[in-house]
Amino acid sequence: MGILKGAVTRLLKLLAVVLVVSFLTFSLTKLLPGDPVVVLLGPQYSNVELREAVQEDLGLNRPFLVQYGQYLGNAVQGDLGRSYTSSFKTTTLLKQKLPATIELMLLAQLFSFVLAVPLAMLSAFRSNSRTDKAITTASFGLIALPGYAFAVFLVYFFALRFNFFPAIGFRPLSDGIGPNLRSIALPLAVLVAGLTAVYTRLLRSDLISTLQEDFILMARSKGLPTWHILLRHAFRPSSFSLITVFGIQFGTLIGGAVILEQFFVLPGIGSLAIESILKRDYLVVQGVVLVIAISFVLVNFLIDILYSILDPRVRRTGA
């Protein structure tokens, strides 16, 4: 019952966050320079009657709060409006662009997690050894290296020089798993490198602290294997900071996706956001931001629930 009550409370707070984000996004798009009517009419913008007719059709001549209320009411029903420039529904454009972004984000988190956990355990278990120093140095280097610089390096060697992977473009899963993975291999490597370094450093620090606890000494005195101690006794209490950053990194990945999708010409929501901003297609921009906010909120909601499952103390506090 404690978990359910805590989940409902958190969910209500997160819904309030989404509402605030939608209002701020709607407000900021109104403050951006440019007029979507200019984009739609072009040279005919000087025609006052035609301009007023388009503004009336789009609802741009109504008071701000009326426009926001109408937008919010439609958004609750799943209608995020239509693109000013293409006349496609915003939801249709999002459905076309989301698969590439979601696949890139999920694979980046999965691979970085799989790589970071054993590296962090090895580094913590052999603290201050040459292995630990090598892993620590490599992690610091990858954290300090800008993603776009690493992307240029990968494209030069693995796409242009050796032709192992395509430099740009995206192949959907419908074309086959092999072509799909080859098309996202380079942007995926950029994301995985940075995430693995962050997760490794964070988990290593927490593991070193946990390995000094009395219950770890008790486990060692029982003659339990090292791998058993690390996985069953040390990893769980050391994973809370990792889980927290894991959730936060979803927001960072979305921000990084904007740059990488432009660099590698990937048809994701980052590219959609940039194109929509340049075209003054504000309804699409609002839809992209709203989807990103909801995704981020849901991920952190699941992280909060996971806290309660992993640590009974959190569950009792929530109750």
C-alpha positions in Angstrom: 0.0 0.0 0.0 2.9 2.3 0.8 4.4 1.8 -2.7 1.0 2.5 -4.3 0.4 5.7 -2.3 3.9 6.9 -3.0 3.5 6.2 -6.7 0.3 8.1 -6.9 1.8 11.1 -5.1 4.9 11.1 -7.4 2.7 10.7 -10.5 0.6 13.8 -9.5 3.8 15.8 -9.0 5.2 14.7 -12.3 2.0 15.6 -14.1 2.3 19.1 -12.7 5.9 19.2 -14.1 4.6 18.3 -17.5 1.9 21.0 -17.3 4.5 23.6 -16.4 6.8 22.5 -19.2 4.0 22.7 -21.7 3.0 26.2 -20.6 6.6 27.4 -20.7 7.2 25.9 -24.1 4.0 27.4 -25.5 5.1 30.8 -24.0 8.6 30.7 -25.4 7.5 29.7 -28.9 5.4 32.9 -28.9 8.4 34.9 -28.0 10.6 33.6 -30.8 11.2 35.9 -33.7 9.4 35.4 -36.9 5.8 34.7 -37.9 4.6 31.3 -39.2 2.1 33.2 -41.4 5.1 34.7 -43.3 6.3 31.1 -44.0 2.9 30.0 -45.2 2.1 33.0 -47.4 5.5 34.1 -48.6 5.1 37.2 -51.0 1.3 37.2 -50.4 1.9 38.2 -46.7 1.3 41.8 -47.8 -2.3 40.9 -48.5 -4.0 42.0 -45.3 -7.3 40.1 -45.9 -5.5 36.9 -46.7 -3.1 37.3 -43.7 -6.0 37.9 -41.3 -7.9 34.9 -42.8 -4.8 32.6 -42.2 -4.4 33.9 -38.6 -8.1 33.3 -37.9 -7.8 29.7 -39.4 -4.7 29.0 -37.2 -6.2 30.7 -34.1 -3.2 33.1 -33.9 -5.3 36.1 -33.4 -6.9 34.9 -30.2 -5.7 35.8 -26.7 -2.7 33.9 -25.4 -4.4 32.0 -22.6 -7.2 31.1 -25.0 -4.7 29.7 -27.5 -2.9 27.7 -24.7 -6.2 26.4 -23.3 -7.2 25.2 -26.7 -3.8 23.6 -27.3 -3.8 21.9 -23.9 -7.3 20.5 -24.4 -6.4 19.1 -27.8 -3.2 17.7 -26.5 -5.0 15.8 -23.7 -7.0 14.1 -26.5 -3.9 13.2 -28.4 -4.2 16.0 -31.0 -1.0 18.1 -31.1 -2.0 20.1 -34.1 -0.8 20.2 -37.7 2.4 21.3 -39.2 2.2 24.8 -40.6 4.4 24.0 -43.5 3.5 20.4 -44.5 -0.1 20.1 -43.2 0.8 16.7 -41.6 -0.4 16.0 -38.1 2.3 16.6 -35.5 1.6 13.1 -34.1 2.3 11.6 -37.6 5.6 13.4 -37.8 6.6 12.2 -34.4 5.7 8.6 -35.2 7.9 8.8 -38.2 10.9 10.3 -36.3 10.7 8.7 -32.9 11.9 5.1 -33.9 15.4 6.3 -34.8 15.8 8.3 -31.6 14.3 5.7 -29.3 16.4 3.0 -30.7 19.6 5.0 -30.4 18.8 6.0 -26.8 17.9 2.5 -25.6 20.8 0.8 -27.2 23.2 3.5 -25.9 21.9 3.0 -22.3 22.0 -0.8 -22.6 25.5 -1.1 -24.0 26.9 1.5 -21.7 25.4 -0.2 -18.7 26.6 -3.6 -19.7 30.1 -2.2 -20.2 30.3 0.0 -17.1 29.2 -2.5 -14.5 32.1 -5.0 -15.0 34.6 -2.2 -15.5 33.6 -0.5 -12.3 33.6 -3.7 -10.4 37.1 -4.6 -11.7 38.3 -1.1 -10.9 36.9 -1.0 -7.4 38.1 -4.5 -6.5 41.6 -3.7 -7.7 41.6 -0.1 -6.3 44.9 1.8 -6.9 46.3 -0.9 -9.1 47.5 -0.4 -12.6 44.2 -1.8 -13.9 42.2 0.7 -11.8 44.5 3.6 -12.9 44.1 2.6 -16.6 40.3 2.4 -16.4 40.2 5.7 -14.4 42.4 7.5 -16.9 40.4 6.2 -19.9 37.2 7.3 -18.2 38.4 10.8 -17.5 39.6 11.0 -21.1 36.3 10.0 -22.5 34.4 12.4 -20.2 36.6 15.3 -21.2 36.4 14.5 -25.0 33.5 16.4 -26.7 31.1 14.1 -28.5 31.3 15.9 -31.8 35.1 15.7 -31.8 34.9 11.9 -31.2 32.3 11.7 -33.9 34.6 13.3 -36.4 37.4 10.9 -35.5 35.1 7.8 -35.9 33.8 9.0 -39.2 37.3 9.6 -40.6 38.7 6.2 -39.6 35.8 3.8 -39.7 33.7 5.4 -42.5 36.0 7.3 -44.9 39.3 5.5 -44.5 38.3 1.9 -43.9 34.7 2.0 -45.0 33.5 -0.3 -42.2 30.3 1.8 -41.5 28.3 4.4 -43.4 29.1 8.0 -42.5 25.5 9.3 -42.6 22.0 8.0 -43.0 19.7 5.5 -41.2 18.3 2.1 -42.2 15.2 1.1 -40.4 14.7 -2.3 -38.8 12.5 -3.3 -41.6 15.6 -3.4 -43.8 17.2 -6.0 -41.6 19.0 -6.0 -38.2 22.5 -5.9 -39.8 22.0 -2.9 -42.1 20.1 -1.1 -39.2 22.9 -1.6 -36.7 25.6 -0.6 -39.2 23.8 2.6 -40.0 23.7 3.7 -36.3 27.0 2.1 -35.2 29.0 5.4 -35.2 26.5 7.6 -33.4 25.9 4.8 -31.0 29.6 4.5 -30.3 29.8 8.2 -29.5 27.0 8.0 -27.0 28.2 4.7 -25.4 31.7 6.0 -24.9 30.6 9.0 -22.9 27.9 7.2 -20.9 30.2 4.3 -20.1 32.8 6.6 -18.7 30.3 8.4 -16.5 28.7 5.2 -15.2 32.0 3.5 -14.5 33.4 6.5 -12.5 30.2 6.8 -10.5 29.8 3.1 -9.7 33.5 2.6 -8.9 33.3 5.3 -6.2 30.2 3.8 -4.6 31.6 0.2 -4.8 34.9 1.2 -3.1 32.9 2.7 -0.2 30.6 -0.3 0.0 33.5 -2.8 0.0 34.7 -1.3 3.2 31.4 -2.1 5.1 31.2 -4.7 7.8 28.7 -6.9 6.0 31.3 -7.2 3.1 34.0 -8.3 5.6 31.5 -10.9 7.0 30.8 -12.2 3.5 34.6 -12.5 2.9 35.1 -14.3 6.2 32.6 -16.9 5.1 34.8 -17.7 2.1 32.3 -16.6 -0.5 33.7 -16.1 -4.1 34.7 -12.6 -5.1 32.2 -12.5 -7.9 29.5 -13.5 -5.6 30.3 -10.8 -3.1 30.5 -8.1 -5.8 27.3 -9.1 -7.5 25.1 -10.2 -4.6 26.3 -8.1 -1.7 28.1 -5.0 -3.0 26.3 -4.1 -6.2 22.8 -3.5 -4.9 23.6 -0.9 -2.2 26.0 0.8 -4.6 23.6 1.1 -7.4 21.4 4.0 -6.2 23.5 6.8 -7.5 24.0 4.9 -10.8 20.2 4.5 -11.2 19.6 8.2 -10.5 22.2 9.3 -13.1 20.8 6.6 -15.4 17.4 8.3 -15.4 18.9 11.8 -15.7 21.0 10.8 -18.7 17.9 10.2 -20.7 17.5 14.0 -20.8 21.2 14.4 -21.7 20.8 11.8 -24.5 17.9 13.8 -26.0 20.0 16.9 -25.9 23.0 15.1 -27.5 20.7 13.5 -30.1 20.0 16.9 -31.6 23.7 17.4 -32.4 24.4 13.8 -33.4 21.3 13.5 -35.6 22.3 16.6 -37.5 25.9 15.3 -37.8 25.0 11.8 -38.9 21.8 12.9 -40.8 19.5 10.6 -38.7 15.8 11.1 -39.1 15.1 11.5 -35.3 13.2 14.0 -33.2 16.3 16.1 -32.8 16.5 16.8 -36.5 12.7 17.4 -36.5 13.0 20.0 -33.8 15.8 21.9 -35.6 13.9 21.8 -38.9 10.7 23.0 -37.2 12.5 25.9 -35.5 14.1 27.1 -38.7 10.7 26.9 -40.5 8.8 28.6 -37.6 6.7 25.5 -37.3 5.9 26.1 -33.7 3.2 23.5 -33.2 5.7 20.8 -34.2 8.3 22.3 -31.8 5.8 22.2 -29.0 4.9 18.6 -29.8 8.6 17.6 -29.7 9.2 19.3 -26.4 6.1 17.8 -24.9 7.0 14.3 -25.9 10.5 14.8 -24.6 9.2 16.1 -21.3 6.7 13.3 -20.9 9.4 10.7 -21.7 11.8 12.2 -19.2 9.1 12.4 -16.5 8.0 8.8 -17.0 11.6 7.5 -16.9 12.2 9.3 -13.6 8.9 8.0 -12.3 10.0 4.5 -12.9 13.3 5.2 -11.3 11.5 6.4 -8.1 9.4 3.2 -8.1 12.6 1.2 -8.5 14.1 2.9 -5.4 11.2 1.5 -3.4 11.7 -2.0 -4.7 15.5 -2.0 -4.1 15.5 -0.3 -0.7 12.8 -1.1 1.9 13.8 2.1 3.8 12.6 4.2 0.9 9.3 2.3 0.9 8.8 2.8 4.7 9.6 6.5 4.4 7.1 6.9 1.5 4.5 5.2 3.6 
